[in-house]
Amino acid sequence: MQEALTNISKYARAENVSITLSGNEIISLLIVDDGIGFSMNAMTRNMGLNGIRDRVTFLQGEFELASKPGRGVSIHIEFPRVSYFRRRSSDY
């Protein structure tokens, strides 16, 4: 979420940002802005969005990105909830 908000504040020229976090066993995060957007064909490896995708993949999640010039950006992330105690007990 932090990287997405940083990108929005630096590049999007958005007036509004919506953040929705929901779920129980599957955590869903939706971030939508009404900024300038960009062409998905112009996305480069250097964009912070790829860092988000890498972190989501590490958490065994799914990352969906949608944008068009003049239409803002939508980022939808889903990943399975991991219980701290389950994860901790599996370390031994």
C-alpha distances in whole Angstrom, upper triangle without the diagonal:
4,6,5,6,9,10,11,12,14,15,15,17,16,18,15,12,11,9,10,10,13,16,18,19,16,13,12,8,9,8,11,13,16,17,19,17,19,21,20,23,22,19,20,19,18,15,11,11,13,11,8,12,13,11,11,15,15,14,17,14,14,12,14,13,16,17,20,22,22,20,16,13,12,10,11,10,12,13,16,16,18,20,20,24,25,23,25,28,28,28,31
4,5,5,6,9,10,11,12,14,15,17,16,18,16,13,13,11,14,13,17,19,21,22,20,16,15,12,13,11,13,14,18,17,19,18,20,22,21,24,23,19,20,19,17,14,11,11,14,11,9,13,14,12,13,17,17,16,19,17,17,15,17,16,18,19,22,23,23,21,18,15,15,13,14,13,16,17,19,19,20,22,22,26,26,24,26,29,29,28,32
4,5,5,6,9,10,11,12,13,16,15,18,17,14,15,13,15,16,19,21,23,24,21,18,16,13,13,11,13,14,17,16,17,16,17,19,18,21,19,16,16,15,13,10,7,8,10,8,7,11,12,11,12,15,16,16,18,16,16,14,15,14,16,17,20,20,21,20,16,14,14,11,14,13,16,17,20,20,22,24,24,28,28,25,27,31,30,29,33
4,5,5,6,9,10,10,10,13,12,15,14,10,11,10,13,14,17,20,22,23,20,17,15,11,10,8,10,10,13,13,15,13,14,17,16,19,18,15,16,15,14,11,8,7,11,10,8,11,13,12,13,16,17,17,19,16,15,12,13,11,13,13,16,17,18,16,13,10,10,8,11,11,15,16,20,20,22,25,25,29,29,27,29,32,32,31,35
4,5,5,6,9,10,10,12,11,13,11,9,10,10,13,14,18,21,24,25,22,19,16,13,12,9,10,10,13,12,14,14,16,19,19,22,20,18,18,19,17,13,11,11,14,13,11,15,17,15,16,19,20,20,22,19,19,16,16,14,16,15,18,18,18,17,13,11,12,11,13,14,17,19,22,22,24,26,26,30,31,29,31,34,34,33,37
4,5,5,6,9,10,12,12,14,14,12,14,14,17,18,21,24,27,28,25,21,20,16,15,12,13,12,15,13,15,15,16,19,19,22,19,17,17,17,15,12,9,10,14,12,12,15,17,16,17,20,21,21,23,21,21,18,18,16,17,17,19,19,19,18,15,13,14,13,16,17,20,21,24,25,26,28,28,32,32,30,32,35,35,34,38
4,6,5,6,7,10,11,14,14,12,14,14,17,19,22,25,27,28,25,22,20,16,15,12,12,11,13,11,12,11,12,15,15,18,16,13,14,14,12,9,7,8,12,11,11,14,16,16,17,19,21,21,23,21,20,16,16,13,14,13,16,15,16,16,12,10,12,12,15,16,20,21,25,26,27,30,30,34,34,31,33,37,36,35,39
4,6,6,5,7,7,10,10,8,11,12,16,18,21,24,27,28,25,22,19,16,14,10,10,7,10,8,10,10,12,15,16,19,17,15,16,17,16,12,11,11,14,15,13,16,19,18,19,21,23,23,25,22,21,17,16,14,14,13,15,14,14,13,10,9,11,11,15,16,20,22,26,26,28,31,31,35,35,33,35,38,38,37,41
4,6,6,7,8,10,11,10,13,14,18,20,23,27,29,31,28,24,22,18,17,13,13,10,12,10,12,13,15,18,19,22,20,18,19,20,17,14,13,14,17,17,16,19,21,20,21,24,25,25,27,25,24,21,20,17,18,16,18,17,16,16,13,12,15,15,18,19,23,25,28,28,30,32,32,36,37,35,36,40,39,39,43
4,6,8,10,13,14,13,16,17,21,23,26,29,32,33,30,27,24,21,19,15,15,13,14,11,12,12,14,17,18,20,17,16,16,17,15,12,11,13,16,16,16,19,21,21,22,24,26,26,28,26,25,21,21,18,18,16,17,16,16,17,14,13,16,16,20,21,25,26,30,30,32,34,34,38,38,36,38,41,40,40,43
4,6,8,12,13,13,16,17,21,23,26,29,32,33,30,27,24,21,19,15,14,11,12,8,8,9,10,14,15,17,14,13,14,16,14,11,11,12,15,16,16,18,21,21,22,24,26,26,28,26,24,20,19,16,16,13,14,12,13,13,11,11,14,15,19,20,24,26,30,31,33,35,35,39,39,37,39,42,42,41,45
4,5,9,10,10,13,15,19,21,24,27,31,32,28,25,22,19,16,13,11,8,8,5,5,6,9,13,14,17,15,14,16,18,16,13,13,13,16,17,16,19,21,22,22,24,26,27,28,25,23,19,18,14,14,11,12,10,10,10,7,8,12,13,17,19,23,26,29,30,32,35,35,39,39,37,39,43,42,42,45
4,7,9,11,14,17,20,23,26,30,33,34,31,28,25,21,19,15,13,9,8,5,6,9,12,15,18,20,18,18,19,22,20,16,16,17,20,21,20,22,25,25,25,28,30,30,31,28,26,23,21,18,17,14,14,12,10,11,9,11,14,16,20,22,26,29,32,33,35,38,38,42,42,40,42,45,45,45,48
4,6,7,11,13,17,20,23,27,30,32,29,25,22,19,16,12,10,6,5,4,7,9,13,16,18,21,19,19,21,23,21,18,17,17,20,21,20,22,25,24,24,27,29,29,30,27,25,21,20,17,15,13,14,12,10,10,8,10,12,14,18,20,24,27,30,31,33,35,36,40,40,38,41,44,43,43,47
4,7,10,14,17,20,24,27,30,33,30,26,23,20,17,14,11,8,6,7,10,12,16,19,21,24,23,22,25,26,25,21,20,20,24,24,22,25,28,27,27,30,32,31,32,29,27,24,22,19,18,16,16,15,13,12,10,12,14,17,20,22,25,28,31,32,34,36,37,41,41,40,42,45,45,45,49
4,7,10,13,17,20,23,27,29,26,23,20,17,14,11,8,6,6,8,12,13,17,20,21,24,23,22,25,26,25,21,20,19,23,23,21,23,26,25,24,28,29,28,30,26,24,22,20,18,16,15,16,16,14,12,10,11,12,14,17,19,22,25,28,29,31,33,34,38,38,37,39,42,42,42,46
4,7,10,13,17,20,23,26,23,19,16,13,10,7,6,4,7,9,12,13,16,19,20,23,22,21,23,24,23,19,17,16,20,20,17,20,23,22,21,24,26,25,26,23,21,18,17,15,15,14,16,17,15,13,10,10,10,11,13,16,19,22,25,25,28,30,30,34,34,33,35,39,38,39,42
4,7,10,13,17,20,22,20,17,14,10,8,6,5,6,9,12,15,15,18,21,21,24,24,22,25,25,25,21,19,17,21,21,18,19,22,21,20,23,25,23,24,21,19,17,16,15,15,15,17,18,17,14,11,11,9,10,12,14,16,19,22,22,25,27,28,32,32,31,34,36,36,37,41
4,7,10,14,17,19,17,13,10,7,6,5,7,9,12,14,18,17,20,22,21,25,25,22,24,25,24,20,18,16,19,19,15,17,20,18,17,20,22,20,21,18,17,15,15,14,15,16,19,21,20,17,14,12,10,10,10,11,14,16,19,19,21,23,24,28,28,27,30,33,33,33,37
4,6,10,14,16,14,10,8,6,5,7,9,12,15,17,21,19,22,24,23,27,27,24,26,26,26,23,20,18,21,20,17,18,21,19,17,20,21,19,20,17,16,15,15,15,16,18,21,23,22,19,16,14,11,11,9,10,12,14,16,16,19,21,23,26,26,26,28,31,31,32,35
4,7,10,13,11,7,6,5,7,9,12,15,18,21,24,22,24,26,24,28,28,26,27,27,27,23,20,18,21,20,16,17,20,17,15,18,19,16,17,14,15,14,15,16,18,20,23,26,25,22,19,17,14,12,10,10,10,12,13,13,16,17,19,22,22,22,25,27,27,28,32
4,7,10,8,6,5,7,9,12,15,18,21,24,26,25,27,28,26,30,31,28,30,29,29,26,23,21,23,22,18,19,21,19,16,19,20,17,17,14,15,15,16,18,20,22,26,28,28,24,22,19,16,14,11,11,10,11,12,11,15,16,18,21,21,21,24,26,26,28,31
4,6,5,5,6,9,11,15,18,21,24,27,29,27,29,30,28,31,32,29,31,30,31,28,25,23,24,23,19,20,21,19,16,18,19,16,16,13,14,16,17,19,21,24,28,31,30,27,25,22,18,16,13,11,9,10,9,9,12,14,17,19,18,19,22,24,24,26,29
4,5,6,9,12,15,18,21,25,28,30,33,31,32,33,31,34,35,32,33,32,33,30,27,25,26,25,21,21,23,20,17,19,19,16,16,14,16,18,19,22,25,28,31,34,34,31,28,25,22,19,16,14,11,10,9,7,10,11,14,16,15,17,19,21,21,23,26
4,6,10,13,16,20,23,26,30,32,34,31,33,33,31,34,35,32,33,31,32,30,27,25,25,24,21,20,21,19,16,17,17,14,13,12,14,17,19,22,25,28,31,35,35,32,29,26,22,20,16,14,10,9,6,5,8,10,13,15,13,14,18,19,18,21,24
4,6,10,13,16,19,23,26,28,30,28,29,30,27,30,31,28,29,28,29,26,24,21,22,21,18,17,18,16,13,14,15,12,11,9,11,13,15,18,21,24,28,31,31,28,26,22,19,16,13,10,7,6,5,6,9,12,15,17,16,16,19,21,20,22,25
4,7,10,13,17,20,24,25,28,25,27,28,25,28,29,26,27,26,27,24,21,19,20,19,15,15,17,14,11,14,15,11,12,9,10,12,14,17,19,22,26,29,29,26,23,20,17,14,11,8,5,5,6,6,10,12,15,17,17,17,20,22,21,23,26
4,7,10,13,17,20,22,24,22,24,25,22,26,27,24,25,24,25,22,20,17,18,18,14,14,17,15,11,14,16,13,13,10,10,10,11,14,16,19,22,25,25,22,20,17,13,10,7,6,4,7,9,10,13,16,18,21,20,20,23,25,25,26,30
4,7,10,13,17,19,21,19,21,22,20,24,24,21,23,22,23,20,17,14,16,16,12,13,16,14,11,14,16,13,14,11,10,10,10,12,14,17,20,23,23,20,17,14,11,8,6,5,6,9,12,12,15,18,20,23,23,22,25,27,27,28,31
4,7,10,13,15,18,16,18,20,18,22,22,20,22,22,22,19,17,14,16,17,13,14,17,16,13,16,18,16,17,13,12,10,10,10,11,14,17,19,19,16,13,11,7,6,5,6,9,12,15,16,19,22,23,27,26,25,28,31,30,31,35
4,7,10,12,15,13,16,18,17,20,20,18,20,21,20,17,15,12,15,16,12,14,17,16,14,17,19,18,19,16,14,12,11,10,11,12,15,17,17,14,11,8,6,5,7,9,12,15,18,19,22,24,25,29,29,28,30,33,32,33,37
4,7,9,12,11,13,16,16,19,19,17,20,21,21,17,16,13,17,18,15,16,19,19,17,20,23,21,22,19,16,14,12,10,9,10,12,14,13,10,7,6,4,6,9,12,15,18,21,22,25,28,29,33,32,31,34,37,36,37,40
4,6,9,8,12,15,15,19,18,17,20,21,21,17,16,14,18,19,16,18,21,21,20,23,25,24,25,22,20,16,14,12,11,10,12,12,11,9,5,5,7,9,12,15,18,21,25,26,28,31,32,35,36,34,37,40,39,39,43
4,7,8,12,15,16,19,19,18,21,23,22,19,18,17,20,22,20,21,24,24,23,26,28,28,28,25,23,19,17,14,12,10,11,11,8,6,4,7,9,12,15,18,22,25,28,29,32,35,36,39,39,38,40,43,43,43,47
4,6,9,13,15,18,16,16,19,21,20,16,16,15,19,20,19,20,24,24,23,26,28,28,29,26,23,20,18,14,13,10,10,9,7,7,4,7,10,13,16,19,23,26,30,31,33,36,37,40,40,39,41,44,43,43,47
4,7,10,13,15,14,14,17,20,19,16,16,16,19,21,20,21,24,25,25,27,29,29,30,27,24,21,18,15,13,9,8,6,4,6,5,8,12,15,18,21,25,28,31,33,35,38,39,43,43,41,43,46,45,45,49
4,7,9,12,11,11,14,17,17,13,14,13,16,18,17,18,21,22,22,23,26,27,27,24,21,17,15,11,9,6,5,5,5,5,4,5,9,12,15,18,22,25,29,30,33,36,37,40,40,38,41,44,42,43,46
4,6,9,7,8,11,14,14,12,14,12,14,17,17,17,20,22,21,23,26,27,27,24,21,17,15,11,9,6,5,4,7,8,8,8,11,13,16,19,23,25,29,31,34,37,38,41,41,39,41,44,43,43,46
4,5,5,7,11,14,15,13,15,13,15,18,18,17,20,23,22,23,26,27,27,24,21,17,15,11,9,7,5,6,9,10,10,10,13,14,17,20,23,26,30,32,34,38,39,42,41,39,42,45,43,43,47
4,5,5,9,12,14,12,14,11,12,16,16,14,17,20,19,20,23,24,23,21,18,14,12,9,8,6,7,9,12,12,12,10,12,13,15,17,20,23,27,29,32,35,36,40,38,36,39,42,40,40,44
4,6,8,12,14,13,16,14,14,18,18,16,19,22,21,21,24,26,25,23,20,17,15,12,11,10,10,11,15,15,15,14,16,16,19,20,23,26,29,32,34,38,39,42,41,39,42,44,42,42,46
4,6,10,11,10,14,13,13,16,17,17,19,21,22,22,25,26,26,24,21,18,16,13,13,11,10,10,14,15,15,14,16,17,20,21,24,27,30,33,35,38,39,42,41,39,42,44,42,42,46
4,7,8,7,10,9,9,13,14,13,15,18,18,18,21,23,23,21,18,15,14,11,11,10,11,12,15,15,14,12,14,14,17,18,21,23,27,29,31,35,35,39,38,35,38,41,38,38,42
4,5,6,9,9,8,11,13,13,14,17,18,18,20,22,23,21,19,16,16,13,15,14,15,15,19,19,17,15,17,16,19,20,23,24,28,30,31,35,35,38,37,35,37,40,38,37,41
4,6,8,9,6,9,12,11,11,14,16,16,17,20,20,19,18,15,16,14,16,16,18,19,22,22,20,17,18,17,19,19,22,22,26,28,29,32,32,36,35,32,34,37,35,34,37
4,6,8,7,9,12,12,12,15,17,17,18,21,22,21,20,17,18,16,17,17,19,19,21,22,19,17,19,17,20,20,23,24,27,29,30,33,33,36,35,32,34,37,35,34,38
4,5,6,7,9,10,12,14,15,16,18,20,21,19,18,15,15,13,14,14,16,16,18,18,16,13,15,14,17,17,20,22,25,27,28,31,31,35,34,31,34,37,35,34,38
4,5,5,7,9,10,11,13,14,16,17,19,17,16,13,14,12,15,15,17,18,20,19,16,13,14,12,15,15,18,19,23,24,25,28,28,31,31,28,30,34,32,31,35
4,5,5,6,9,10,11,12,14,16,17,15,13,10,10,9,11,12,15,16,18,17,14,11,11,9,12,12,15,17,20,22,23,27,27,31,30,27,30,33,31,31,35
4,5,5,6,9,10,10,12,14,15,14,13,10,11,10,13,14,17,19,21,20,17,14,14,12,13,13,16,16,20,22,23,26,27,30,29,26,29,32,30,29,33
4,5,5,6,9,10,11,13,14,13,13,11,13,13,16,17,20,21,23,22,19,16,16,13,14,13,15,16,19,20,21,24,24,28,27,24,26,29,27,27,30
4,5,5,6,9,10,11,13,11,11,8,11,10,14,15,19,21,22,21,17,14,13,10,11,9,12,13,16,17,19,22,22,26,25,22,25,28,26,26,30
4,6,5,6,9,10,11,9,8,6,9,9,13,15,19,21,23,21,18,15,13,10,10,9,11,12,15,17,18,22,23,26,25,22,25,28,26,26,30
4,5,5,6,9,10,10,10,9,12,13,17,19,22,24,26,25,22,18,17,14,14,12,13,13,16,17,18,21,22,25,24,21,23,26,24,23,27
4,5,5,6,9,9,10,10,13,14,18,20,24,26,27,25,22,19,17,14,13,11,12,11,13,15,15,18,18,22,21,18,20,23,21,21,25
4,5,5,6,5,6,7,10,12,16,19,22,25,26,24,21,18,15,12,11,7,8,7,10,12,13,17,18,21,20,17,20,23,21,21,25
4,5,5,5,7,8,11,14,17,20,24,26,28,26,24,20,18,14,13,10,10,9,11,14,14,18,19,22,20,18,21,23,20,21,24
4,5,7,10,11,15,17,21,23,27,29,31,29,26,23,21,17,16,12,12,10,11,13,13,16,16,19,18,15,18,20,18,17,21
4,5,9,11,15,17,21,24,27,30,31,29,26,22,20,16,14,11,10,7,8,9,9,13,14,17,15,13,16,18,16,16,20
4,7,10,14,17,20,23,27,30,32,29,26,23,20,16,14,11,9,6,7,10,10,14,16,18,16,14,17,19,17,18,21
4,7,10,13,17,20,24,27,28,26,23,19,17,13,10,7,5,4,7,10,11,15,17,20,18,16,20,22,20,21,24
4,7,10,14,17,21,24,25,23,20,17,14,11,8,6,5,6,9,13,15,19,21,23,22,20,24,25,23,25,28
4,7,10,13,17,20,22,19,17,13,11,7,6,5,7,9,12,15,17,21,23,26,24,23,26,28,26,27,31
4,7,10,14,17,19,16,14,11,8,6,5,6,9,12,15,18,21,24,26,29,28,26,29,32,30,31,34
4,7,10,13,15,13,11,7,6,5,6,9,12,15,19,21,24,27,28,32,31,29,32,35,33,33,37
4,7,11,12,10,8,6,5,7,9,12,15,18,22,24,27,30,32,35,34,33,36,38,36,37,41
4,7,9,7,6,5,6,9,12,15,18,21,25,27,30,33,35,38,37,35,38,41,40,40,44
4,6,5,7,7,10,13,15,19,22,25,29,31,34,37,38,42,41,39,42,45,43,44,47
4,6,7,9,12,15,18,21,25,28,32,34,36,39,41,44,44,42,45,47,46,46,50
4,6,9,13,16,19,22,26,29,33,34,37,40,41,45,44,43,46,48,47,47,51
4,7,9,13,16,19,23,26,30,31,34,37,39,42,42,40,43,46,45,45,49
4,7,10,13,17,20,24,27,29,31,34,35,39,39,37,40,43,42,42,46
4,7,10,13,17,20,24,25,28,31,32,36,35,34,36,39,38,38,42
4,7,10,13,17,20,22,25,28,29,33,32,31,34,36,35,36,40
4,7,10,13,17,19,21,24,26,29,29,27,30,33,32,32,36
4,7,10,14,16,19,22,24,27,26,25,28,30,29,30,34
4,7,10,12,15,18,20,23,22,21,24,27,25,26,30
4,7,9,12,16,18,21,20,19,22,24,23,24,28
4,6,9,13,15,18,16,15,18,20,19,21,24
4,6,10,12,15,13,12,16,18,16,18,22
4,6,9,12,11,11,14,16,15,17,20
4,6,9,7,7,10,12,12,13,16
4,5,5,6,8,10,11,13,15
4,6,5,6,9,10,11,14
4,5,5,6,9,10,12
4,5,5,6,9,11
4,6,5,7,10
4,5,5,8
4,5,6
4,5
4
